[in-house]
Amino acid sequence: MTATSDFRQLAEHLADTARGIVRDGRDRLAMDIKADGSPVTAIDKAVEKALREILAREAPDHGIMGEEFPSVGLEHEFVWVLDPIDGTKQFAAGLPGFGVLIALCRNQKPELGIIEQPLTGERTLGISGDGCWLNGRAIRTSGRTEIAECIAGICNPDSFGPSHDPGMQRLRTATRWNVWDTGCLGYASLARGAIDVTINGPNLDPFDICALVPVIQGAGGEISAWDGSALTLHSEGAIVASASAGLHEAVRGLLNASA
């Protein structure tokens, strides 16, 4: 057990709270457009506000990084990272391809992560070094090692751009078949062995990334930046996750191969 494991109950309480707010407010959407052109709904803000209030009460010596409000205490040993609705475009469009991401980093390293799908009630919780669970049931990646046998989840194909699209296309054609625009739920599927590789283009921020790391690592998989760099509290950009260490090395080689 890691020290971070002590906060599992608090993390689940945060996820329970987020689930209730999303379910109660899903039919009452109010949406604004942020400066970067992306949407934000009233539910995004309500979820993050509620989670911050809980953390201020239950873990006042912890820092918080969130998508909708300013970060506080990032120098602390423990920092919570919150993405109240990951996949806001899908959520605002009335589609179920979104999730709530909750992470706890210790000394800048993501160690506990939750991918919560409030509508289906599927909660994937991972703790690096301890395990990964889907609604309390232990899960593992497929463990596959051969690219040609793999199913790849490709997140938001519009996000790859000229520098990353060639690598994505090489992976797409090398795998058995692909699923598209998987978002954070693709990483939950990888953790339970339903798919074998998941990739994102360079449009990610730390609150998009941190919760995914313990989920994949806890399930026995590998996750990193495309260049192999470890993911931390301050990571951003393109990431890739794989069902095994051997597969991860092969996939990264394909993504980064010279044209």
C-alpha positions in Angstrom: 0.0 0.0 0.0 1.2 3.5 -0.8 0.6 6.6 1.3 -1.7 7.8 -1.4 -4.0 4.7 -0.8 -5.0 6.3 2.4 -7.0 8.9 0.4 -9.0 6.3 -1.7 -12.1 6.8 0.4 -11.9 10.6 -0.1 -11.4 10.2 -3.8 -14.5 7.9 -4.0 -16.5 10.5 -2.1 -15.5 13.1 -4.7 -16.5 10.8 -7.5 -19.9 10.1 -5.8 -20.5 13.9 -5.5 -19.6 14.5 -9.1 -21.9 11.7 -10.3 -24.8 13.1 -8.4 -24.4 16.6 -9.8 -24.0 15.4 -13.4 -27.0 13.1 -13.2 -29.2 15.8 -11.6 -28.2 18.6 -14.0 -27.7 16.8 -17.3 -31.0 18.2 -18.7 -30.4 21.7 -17.6 -27.3 22.7 -19.6 -26.1 26.3 -19.8 -23.0 26.7 -21.9 -20.4 29.4 -22.5 -17.4 29.5 -24.9 -14.0 30.0 -23.4 -11.2 32.1 -24.9 -9.7 29.1 -26.6 -13.0 28.3 -28.3 -13.9 25.3 -26.2 -17.2 25.0 -24.4 -17.8 25.1 -20.7 -21.1 24.2 -19.1 -22.7 25.2 -15.8 -22.2 21.6 -14.8 -18.4 21.8 -15.3 -18.3 24.7 -12.9 -20.7 23.2 -10.4 -18.8 19.9 -10.2 -15.4 21.5 -9.7 -16.8 24.0 -7.1 -18.3 21.1 -5.1 -15.2 19.0 -5.2 -13.0 22.0 -4.2 -15.3 22.6 -1.2 -15.0 19.0 0.0 -11.2 19.1 -0.4 -11.0 22.4 1.5 -12.8 20.8 4.4 -11.3 17.2 4.3 -7.8 17.9 3.1 -6.9 21.5 3.7 -3.2 21.0 3.5 -3.5 19.6 -0.1 -3.1 21.6 -3.3 -5.7 21.7 -6.1 -5.3 22.0 -9.8 -8.6 22.2 -11.8 -9.7 23.1 -15.3 -12.3 25.8 -14.4 -10.7 27.7 -11.4 -7.2 28.8 -10.5 -4.7 26.4 -9.0 -3.7 26.6 -5.4 -0.9 25.0 -3.4 0.9 23.2 -6.2 4.0 23.2 -4.1 2.4 20.8 -1.5 3.3 17.1 -1.2 -0.2 16.1 -2.2 -2.1 17.9 -5.1 -5.6 16.9 -6.4 -6.1 17.4 -10.1 -9.7 17.8 -11.3 -11.3 17.7 -14.7 -15.0 18.1 -13.9 -16.2 17.1 -17.4 -13.6 15.6 -19.7 -15.3 15.6 -23.1 -17.4 18.7 -22.6 -18.3 18.9 -26.3 -19.8 15.4 -26.2 -21.5 16.2 -22.9 -23.0 19.5 -24.2 -24.2 17.6 -27.4 -26.1 15.1 -25.2 -23.7 12.3 -25.9 -22.3 9.8 -23.3 -18.7 9.9 -24.4 -17.4 11.9 -21.4 -16.1 11.4 -17.9 -15.1 13.0 -14.7 -11.4 12.8 -14.0 -10.0 12.9 -10.4 -6.3 12.4 -9.6 -4.1 12.7 -6.6 -0.4 13.5 -7.2 2.3 13.0 -4.6 5.5 15.0 -5.1 4.3 15.9 -8.6 3.7 12.2 -9.6 0.2 11.0 -10.3 -0.5 8.0 -7.9 -4.3 7.7 -7.7 -6.7 8.3 -10.5 -10.4 7.9 -11.1 -12.2 7.8 -14.5 -15.9 8.2 -13.6 -18.7 7.8 -16.1 -21.7 9.3 -14.2 -24.5 8.1 -16.5 -23.5 4.4 -16.7 -22.1 4.3 -13.1 -18.8 2.8 -14.3 -16.0 3.9 -12.1 -12.4 2.9 -12.9 -10.0 3.6 -10.0 -6.3 3.0 -10.2 -3.5 3.3 -7.7 0.0 3.0 -9.1 1.8 0.0 -7.6 -1.4 -1.3 -5.9 -4.0 -2.2 -8.6 -6.9 -1.0 -10.7 -10.6 -1.7 -10.1 -13.9 -1.3 -12.1 -16.7 -0.7 -9.6 -14.6 -2.5 -6.9 -13.6 -5.5 -9.1 -9.9 -5.9 -9.9 -9.1 -5.5 -13.6 -6.0 -5.9 -15.8 -4.9 -4.9 -19.3 -4.9 -7.5 -22.0 -1.2 -7.8 -21.8 -0.9 -8.1 -25.6 2.6 -7.5 -27.1 2.0 -7.6 -30.9 0.8 -4.5 -32.7 -0.9 -6.5 -35.5 -3.1 -8.2 -32.9 -4.2 -5.0 -31.2 -7.3 -2.8 -31.1 -6.3 0.9 -30.9 -8.4 3.7 -29.4 -7.7 7.0 -31.2 -8.8 10.1 -29.3 -10.1 13.1 -31.2 -8.6 12.6 -34.7 -8.8 16.3 -35.4 -6.3 17.1 -32.6 -3.2 15.4 -34.1 -2.1 18.0 -36.6 0.8 17.8 -39.1 3.4 16.9 -36.6 1.5 13.9 -35.0 -0.8 12.8 -37.8 1.8 10.7 -39.6 2.5 8.6 -36.5 -1.2 8.2 -35.8 -1.8 7.0 -39.3 1.1 4.5 -39.1 -0.4 3.1 -35.9 -3.9 3.1 -37.4 -2.9 0.9 -40.4 -0.7 -1.4 -38.3 -3.3 -2.5 -35.8 -6.1 -5.1 -36.3 -8.8 -2.4 -36.1 -9.5 1.0 -34.4 -12.1 2.8 -32.5 -12.3 6.6 -32.8 -12.8 9.6 -30.5 -12.6 7.4 -27.4 -11.6 10.2 -25.0 -10.9 9.3 -21.4 -13.1 6.3 -21.6 -10.7 4.7 -24.0 -8.1 4.5 -21.2 -10.7 2.9 -18.9 -11.3 0.3 -21.7 -7.6 -0.3 -22.0 -7.3 -0.9 -18.3 -10.0 -3.7 -18.4 -8.5 -5.3 -21.5 -11.1 -4.3 -24.0 -8.6 -2.4 -26.2 -4.8 -2.5 -26.2 -3.5 0.9 -27.2 -4.8 4.5 -26.7 -3.3 7.6 -28.1 -4.0 11.4 -27.8 -2.7 14.2 -29.9 -0.9 17.3 -28.5 -3.9 19.2 -27.2 -3.9 17.8 -23.6 -3.3 19.7 -20.3 -2.4 18.2 -16.9 -6.0 17.9 -15.8 -6.7 15.7 -18.9 -3.7 13.5 -18.2 -3.1 12.9 -14.5 -6.0 10.6 -13.6 -5.2 8.3 -16.6 -1.7 7.5 -15.3 -2.5 5.5 -12.1 -5.4 3.8 -13.9 -3.1 2.4 -16.6 -0.2 1.7 -14.3 -2.4 0.1 -11.7 -3.9 -2.2 -14.4 -0.4 -3.4 -15.5 -0.1 -1.2 -18.6 2.4 1.5 -19.6 1.6 5.2 -20.3 3.9 8.1 -21.2 4.4 11.0 -23.5 5.0 10.0 -27.1 8.7 10.5 -26.6 8.7 8.2 -23.6 8.9 10.9 -20.9 7.2 10.1 -17.6 3.9 12.0 -17.0 3.8 14.3 -14.0 1.6 17.0 -12.5 2.8 19.5 -15.1 2.8 17.3 -18.2 0.9 18.4 -21.3 0.8 17.3 -25.0 0.5 14.0 -26.8 0.4 10.8 -24.8 0.1 7.1 -25.5 -0.9 4.1 -23.3 -0.4 0.4 -24.0 -1.3 -3.0 -22.6 2.2 -4.1 -21.8 5.8 -2.8 -21.7 6.8 -4.6 -24.8 3.8 -3.3 -26.8 4.5 0.2 -25.5 8.0 0.2 -26.9 6.8 -1.0 -30.3 4.0 1.5 -30.4 6.2 4.4 -29.5 8.7 3.3 -32.2 5.9 3.4 -34.8 4.6 6.8 -33.6 8.0 8.4 -33.7 9.4 6.7 -36.8 10.9 8.9 -39.5 8.7 9.6 -42.4 
